[in-house]
């Protein structure tokens, strides 16, 4: 998976602290992606494509607040369950 798959823009850093922070984030994301792939048996690209449409949020109508809970399909619930397993 690449930045274009994630629709991420290019990042240009000039200061050492910014470069190191960016690399830390990139390596953390790589570690998380590899963990997701290992535990679910699904590529990170397919995992992102599967879970991206799931949304939740808060709706305010006439001063009242309502929670819009996500509808999680069974296939996604199974993937999430695989991530909860601790080895």
C-alpha positions in Angstrom: 0.0 0.0 0.0 1.3 3.4 -0.8 0.5 7.0 0.1 -1.6 7.2 -3.1 -3.7 4.3 -1.9 -4.4 6.3 1.3 -4.9 9.5 -0.6 -2.1 11.1 1.4 -0.2 14.1 0.2 3.6 14.3 -0.1 5.3 15.5 3.0 8.4 17.7 2.8 10.5 18.3 6.0 13.6 20.3 6.4 14.3 20.2 10.1 15.7 17.2 11.9 13.0 17.0 14.5 10.3 17.1 11.8 12.0 14.4 9.8 12.4 12.1 12.9 8.8 12.7 13.9 7.6 11.8 10.4 9.7 8.6 10.3 8.4 7.6 13.8 4.8 8.0 12.6 5.6 6.1 9.3 7.3 3.2 11.2 4.4 3.0 13.8 1.9 2.9 10.9 3.9 0.1 9.3 4.0 -1.9 12.5 0.3 -1.5 12.9 -0.4 -2.5 9.3 1.8 -5.6 9.7 0.0 -6.5 12.9 -3.4 -6.2 11.2 -2.3 -8.3 8.3 -0.8 -11.0 10.6 -3.8 -11.2 12.9 -6.6 -11.0 10.3 -5.0 -12.8 7.3 -6.2 -9.9 5.1 -3.9 -7.4 3.3 -3.9 -3.9 4.8 -5.2 -2.5 1.5 -8.3 -4.9 1.7 -8.7 -4.1 5.4 -8.8 -0.4 4.8 -11.2 -0.8 1.9 -13.5 -2.9 4.0 -13.6 -0.7 7.1 -13.4 2.8 5.4 -17.2 3.1 4.8 -18.0 2.5 8.5 -18.8 5.8 10.2 -20.4 7.1 13.4 -21.0 10.6 14.5 -23.1 13.1 16.5 -26.1 14.8 15.0 -27.6 17.9 16.6 -31.3 18.7 15.7 -33.3 21.5 17.4 -30.8 21.7 20.2 -30.9 17.9 21.0 -27.9 15.7 20.5 -28.2 12.3 19.0 -25.5 9.7 18.5 -25.4 8.1 15.1 -23.9 4.7 15.8 -22.0 2.8 13.1 -23.7 -0.2 11.5 -20.9 -2.9 11.5 -21.4 -5.8 9.1 -20.7 -9.2 10.4 -17.7 -9.6 8.1 -16.1 -6.5 9.7 -17.1 -7.6 13.2 -15.2 -10.9 12.5 -12.1 -8.9 11.4 -12.3 -6.8 14.6 -12.7 -9.9 16.7 -9.4 -11.3 15.2 -7.6 -8.1 16.3 -8.8 -8.4 19.8 -7.1 -11.8 20.3 -4.0 -11.4 22.4 -1.2 -13.9 21.7 
